[in-house]
Amino acid sequence: MSNSVQHILEKYVTKYRKPILVKIGTTSQEAVLISRTGTRLCGNQIYNRLQQLCIKSGLDYPVALHTLRHSIATHLLESGLELESISWFLGHKNLDSTQIYTHFIHK
């Protein structure tokens, strides 16, 4: 995780997530990404937010959540993480699936 991503995540947890949990009377929630009501975000909520961000950034085509998975795997590989570790991170049972995600042919 880069320093900038770590900073953004820490800011989210302390500035946005924690006050929501305090407001609903709890200090714990298993999910990292939560709604304004403190519940776990579902896939549709995350997808809708992603589409809003795409529009705001000027992209003229929709980006799927699956696109993020591919991007993350590729960036991890480019950053030097071993293919086996990326496979574990993605929850793949074999490297063939991970190779597809990272656009990389492992020999």
C-alpha positions as CSV (number, residue, x, y, z in Angstrom):
1,M,0.0,0.0,0.0
2,S,1.5,3.3,-1.0
3,N,1.8,6.1,1.6
4,S,-0.9,8.2,-0.2
5,V,-3.4,5.3,-0.1
6,Q,-2.6,4.7,3.5
7,H,-3.1,8.4,4.3
8,I,-6.5,8.4,2.5
9,L,-7.6,5.2,4.2
10,E,-6.6,6.5,7.7
11,K,-8.4,9.8,7.0
12,Y,-11.6,7.9,5.9
13,V,-11.4,5.7,9.1
14,T,-10.9,8.5,11.5
15,K,-12.8,11.4,9.9
16,Y,-15.7,9.7,8.3
17,R,-16.2,6.1,9.5
18,K,-15.6,6.6,13.2
19,P,-18.2,9.5,13.6
20,I,-20.8,7.3,11.9
21,L,-20.2,4.5,14.3
22,V,-20.2,6.8,17.3
23,K,-23.5,8.3,16.0
24,I,-25.2,4.9,15.9
25,G,-23.8,4.0,19.3
26,T,-21.1,1.5,18.5
27,T,-17.4,1.5,18.1
28,S,-17.1,-1.6,16.0
29,Q,-18.1,-2.8,12.6
30,E,-16.5,-5.7,10.8
31,A,-16.8,-4.0,7.4
32,V,-14.3,-1.2,6.5
33,L,-16.6,0.5,4.0
34,I,-19.9,1.4,5.6
35,S,-23.0,3.4,4.7
36,R,-24.2,6.6,6.4
37,T,-26.3,4.4,8.7
38,G,-23.3,2.3,9.7
39,T,-24.2,-0.8,7.8
40,R,-21.9,-2.7,5.4
41,L,-22.0,-1.3,1.9
42,C,-23.4,-3.8,-0.6
43,G,-22.0,-4.3,-4.1
44,N,-24.7,-2.1,-5.7
45,Q,-23.9,0.9,-3.5
46,I,-20.2,0.6,-4.2
47,Y,-20.9,0.2,-8.0
48,N,-23.1,3.3,-8.0
49,R,-20.5,5.4,-6.2
50,L,-17.8,4.2,-8.6
51,Q,-20.0,5.3,-11.5
52,Q,-20.5,8.7,-9.9
53,L,-16.7,9.0,-9.5
54,C,-16.2,8.0,-13.2
55,I,-18.6,10.7,-14.3
56,K,-17.0,13.3,-12.0
57,S,-13.5,12.4,-13.3
58,G,-14.7,12.8,-16.9
59,L,-14.6,9.2,-18.0
60,D,-17.1,8.6,-20.8
61,Y,-17.5,4.9,-20.2
62,P,-18.6,2.9,-17.2
63,V,-16.1,1.1,-15.1
64,A,-17.1,-2.2,-13.4
65,L,-16.0,-3.3,-9.9
66,H,-14.3,-6.2,-11.7
67,T,-12.2,-3.6,-13.5
68,L,-10.9,-2.5,-10.1
69,R,-9.9,-6.1,-9.2
70,H,-7.9,-6.3,-12.4
71,S,-6.3,-3.0,-11.8
72,I,-5.3,-3.8,-8.3
73,A,-3.8,-7.1,-9.3
74,T,-1.8,-5.5,-12.1
75,H,-0.5,-2.7,-9.9
76,L,0.5,-5.2,-7.2
77,L,2.4,-7.2,-9.7
78,E,4.1,-4.1,-11.2
79,S,5.0,-3.0,-7.6
80,G,6.9,-6.3,-7.2
81,L,4.5,-8.5,-5.3
82,E,4.9,-12.1,-6.2
83,L,2.2,-13.7,-8.3
84,E,1.5,-16.3,-5.6
85,S,0.8,-13.5,-3.0
86,I,-1.5,-11.8,-5.5
87,S,-3.3,-15.1,-6.0
88,W,-3.8,-15.5,-2.3
89,F,-4.9,-11.8,-2.0
90,L,-7.6,-12.3,-4.7
91,G,-8.7,-15.6,-3.2
92,H,-7.7,-17.7,-6.3
93,K,-7.1,-21.4,-6.0
94,N,-4.6,-21.5,-8.9
95,L,-2.2,-19.1,-10.6
96,D,-4.0,-19.4,-14.0
97,S,-6.8,-17.3,-12.7
98,T,-4.4,-14.7,-11.3
99,Q,-2.5,-14.6,-14.6
100,I,-5.7,-13.5,-16.3
101,Y,-6.2,-10.8,-13.8
102,T,-2.7,-9.4,-14.0
103,H,-2.4,-9.7,-17.8
104,F,0.7,-11.6,-17.2
105,I,1.9,-15.0,-18.5
106,H,3.8,-16.8,-15.7
107,K,6.5,-19.1,-17.0
